[in-house]
Amino acid sequence: MEFITPILIVGIIGLLAGVILAVASIVMAVPKDEKAEALEEILPGANCGACGYSGCSGYAAALSKGEAQPGLCSPGGPAVAKKCAEILGGGDVEMEIKAAIVRCMGSYDNTSDKLIYDGIEGCNAAILLAGGSSSCLFGCMGLGDCVKACEYGAVEVCNGVAKIDPALCKACGKCVSACPKGLIALAPVKKQAVVRCSNCDKGKAVMDVCKVGCISCTKCVKTCPQGAIAMVNGCAQVDSHKCTGCGLCVEACPRHVITLTE
């Protein structure tokens, strides 16, 4: 009896605790949002934040509550947008397809390094040393943080500068966040002009470090019939929503730093 009594007491306490926990789990259970769960299953699971929410679960919850619209998931594309709309009982969804672009042409043919960097292989590490190895303070360092961030193999470093394959890009925005110099941006996939430079220095300073950098001559601004180009901090920028892809600015640019995308 000396051994049985303690065992019985412990057993009864365990049984009561189990009953209490079982009742509490039922009483305090959070109702499942079946619609949100169905939406999350459709989403690609990239959790990139391109939709503006913390991840796929956050976007699914917002969709279910009517706080967000289908078509914000860039990696999922139109197919996912259509499936989300069907679950929500809506009609067709128009979605603007985007891809990342690199606003730099600082290859080894056009610029050079100001120092030999021998350290941690990464742009975010190299930039801590005198702003990076490139002679252009604003230019691509070519150490591939954007390449490592891309899960779709859309980014590669060619001749010292990052390049993006729009056919592979899902516009998740991870490369945008990875670039410490802010050289990568998302833009609509269409025929449009893109200024492949982010240098904000004045003309001579730009020419000293790069053969193709924007020198703020404003010829592109004056040439554009749509008023789609403006000088921002000394560097030309194109409003993709106004640009019609006529190509006049490409012809006018004396530095050949503006290109047309398809």
PEBELHU-V590585 format. One record per residue. N is the residue number from 1. RES is the residue in three letters. PHI is phi as a letter, one per 20 degrees, with the letter a starting at -180 (* if undefined). Layout:
# PEBELHU-V590585
N RES PHI
N RES PHI
This chain:
# PEBELHU-V590585
1 MET *
2 GLU f
3 PHE e
4 ILE f
5 THR f
6 PRO f
7 ILE f
8 LEU f
9 ILE f
10 VAL f
11 GLY f
12 ILE f
13 ILE f
14 GLY f
15 LEU f
16 LEU f
17 ALA f
18 GLY f
19 VAL f
20 ILE f
21 LEU f
22 ALA f
23 VAL f
24 ALA f
25 SER f
26 ILE f
27 VAL f
28 MET e
29 ALA f
30 VAL e
31 PRO g
32 LYS f
33 ASP e
34 GLU f
35 LYS f
36 ALA f
37 GLU f
38 ALA f
39 LEU f
40 GLU f
41 GLU f
42 ILE f
43 LEU f
44 PRO f
45 GLY m
46 ALA f
47 ASN l
48 CYS e
49 GLY n
50 ALA f
51 CYS f
52 GLY n
53 TYR d
54 SER f
55 GLY r
56 CYS f
57 SER f
58 GLY f
59 TYR f
60 ALA f
61 ALA f
62 ALA f
63 LEU f
64 SER f
65 LYS e
66 GLY m
67 GLU e
68 ALA b
69 GLN d
70 PRO f
71 GLY o
72 LEU e
73 CYS e
74 SER f
75 PRO f
76 GLY f
77 GLY m
78 PRO g
79 ALA f
80 VAL f
81 ALA g
82 LYS f
83 LYS f
84 CYS f
85 ALA f
86 GLU f
87 ILE f
88 LEU e
89 GLY n
90 GLY e
91 GLY e
92 ASP f
93 VAL d
94 GLU e
95 MET c
96 GLU e
97 ILE f
98 LYS c
99 ALA b
100 ALA e
101 ILE c
102 VAL d
103 ARG e
104 CYS a
105 MET c
106 GLY f
107 SER f
108 TYR f
109 ASP f
110 ASN d
111 THR b
112 SER b
113 ASP e
114 LYS e
115 LEU b
116 ILE e
117 TYR e
118 ASP c
119 GLY b
120 ILE f
121 GLU f
122 GLY r
123 CYS f
124 ASN f
125 ALA e
126 ALA f
127 ILE f
128 LEU f
129 LEU d
130 ALA l
131 GLY m
132 GLY o
133 SER e
134 SER f
135 SER f
136 CYS e
137 LEU f
138 PHE e
139 GLY e
140 CYS f
141 MET e
142 GLY m
143 LEU e
144 GLY n
145 ASP f
146 CYS f
147 VAL f
148 LYS f
149 ALA f
150 CYS f
151 GLU e
152 TYR d
153 GLY m
154 ALA e
155 VAL d
156 GLU b
157 VAL d
158 CYS c
159 ASN l
160 GLY n
161 VAL c
162 ALA f
163 LYS c
164 ILE c
165 ASP e
166 PRO f
167 ALA f
168 LEU e
169 CYS f
170 LYS d
171 ALA l
172 CYS f
173 GLY n
174 LYS f
175 CYS f
176 VAL f
177 SER f
178 ALA f
179 CYS f
180 PRO f
181 LYS d
182 GLY m
183 LEU e
184 ILE d
185 ALA b
186 LEU e
187 ALA b
188 PRO f
189 VAL e
190 LYS a
191 LYS f
192 GLN b
193 ALA e
194 VAL c
195 VAL e
196 ARG e
197 CYS b
198 SER c
199 ASN f
200 CYS d
201 ASP f
202 LYS e
203 GLY g
204 LYS f
205 ALA f
206 VAL f
207 MET f
208 ASP f
209 VAL d
210 CYS b
211 LYS f
212 VAL c
213 GLY f
214 CYS f
215 ILE d
216 SER m
217 CYS f
218 THR m
219 LYS f
220 CYS f
221 VAL f
222 LYS f
223 THR e
224 CYS f
225 PRO f
226 GLN e
227 GLY m
228 ALA e
229 ILE d
230 ALA b
231 MET e
232 VAL c
233 ASN l
234 GLY n
235 CYS c
236 ALA f
237 GLN c
238 VAL d
239 ASP e
240 SER f
241 HIS f
242 LYS e
243 CYS f
244 THR d
245 GLY m
246 CYS f
247 GLY n
248 LEU f
249 CYS f
250 VAL f
251 GLU f
252 ALA f
253 CYS f
254 PRO f
255 ARG d
256 HIS l
257 VAL d
258 ILE d
259 THR c
260 LEU d
261 THR d
262 GLU d
